[in-house]
Amino acid sequence: NAGVTQTPKFQVLKTGQSMTLQCAQDMNHNSMYWYRQDPGMGLRLIYYSASEGTTDKGEVPNGYNVSRLNKREFSLRLESAAPSQTSVYFCASSDPGLGWDIQYFGAGTRLSVL
Amino acid sequence: GENVEQHPSTLSVQEGDSAVIKCTYSDSASNYFPWYKQELGKRPQLIIDIRSNVGEKKDQRIAVTLNKTAKHFSLHITETQPEDSAVYFCAASIRSGGYQKVTFGTGTKLQVIP
């Protein structure tokens, strides 16, 4: 099992460019999450998907959109990147509906917006 | 919403000494408290967790305590080793139906000096 896989690992964008961060999990989890991590601020939730076909905003959703493509895949899109979106992005999955609350994280995407 | 405060932000200990990291939370409905370890450039990984119906849990050199009345929980690492050097995050979680809402603390950078 690969667990949670994120692509790409690194990306540099110019202000105004768009891109999509991909995330896939092979653990058959229902719930998936996107976080951003900034120095001194911990992990902040951008969007989550409690189950296939549903998505909801987290703490810091502005400037982002998401798609839960199927049970395995949850993508994060930046339509018009801004320097404030320079961060490390983590995807995670869990299955609290089955009694498992542990979140499993991907390896992260380090994004720089110039 | 939930607010999790974590202290200290940095902690240096001599190898073999103990380290204690403390967190407080605001929402009495939180019922699951995981601790994650993040090594430099790596993904957060769960090291120990505790549920609201338990006051203490221990796993080898790591222990977590929970005081529901005071809304605080702590991570204790005994006999610290250089490989314990990392950033540690506490979190408070509420399960609502099939969705798990997790709020992270801002992290503690632990340095173990050989």
Boltz contact constraints between the chains, C-beta under 6 A:
constraints:
  - contact:
      token1: [A, 30]
      token2: [B, 98]
      max_distance: 6.0
  - contact:
      token1: [A, 42]
      token2: [B, 104]
      max_distance: 6.0
  - contact:
      token1: [A, 42]
      token2: [B, 105]
      max_distance: 6.0
  - contact:
      token1: [A, 42]
      token2: [B, 106]
      max_distance: 6.0
  - contact:
      token1: [A, 42]
      token2: [B, 107]
      max_distance: 6.0
  - contact:
      token1: [A, 43]
      token2: [B, 104]
      max_distance: 6.0
  - contact:
      token1: [A, 50]
      token2: [B, 98]
      max_distance: 6.0
  - contact:
      token1: [A, 50]
      token2: [B, 99]
      max_distance: 6.0
  - contact:
      token1: [A, 51]
      token2: [B, 98]
      max_distance: 6.0
  - contact:
      token1: [A, 94]
      token2: [B, 100]
      max_distance: 6.0
  - contact:
      token1: [A, 96]
      token2: [B, 95]
      max_distance: 6.0
  - contact:
      token1: [A, 96]
      token2: [B, 100]
      max_distance: 6.0
  - contact:
      token1: [A, 97]
      token2: [B, 98]
      max_distance: 6.0
  - contact:
      token1: [A, 101]
      token2: [B, 32]
      max_distance: 6.0
  - contact:
      token1: [A, 101]
      token2: [B, 100]
      max_distance: 6.0
  - contact:
      token1: [A, 102]
      token2: [B, 46]
      max_distance: 6.0
  - contact:
      token1: [A, 105]
      token2: [B, 43]
      max_distance: 6.0
  - contact:
      token1: [A, 105]
      token2: [B, 44]
      max_distance: 6.0
  - contact:
      token1: [A, 107]
      token2: [B, 43]
      max_distance: 6.0
  - contact:
      token1: [A, 108]
      token2: [B, 43]
      max_distance: 6.0
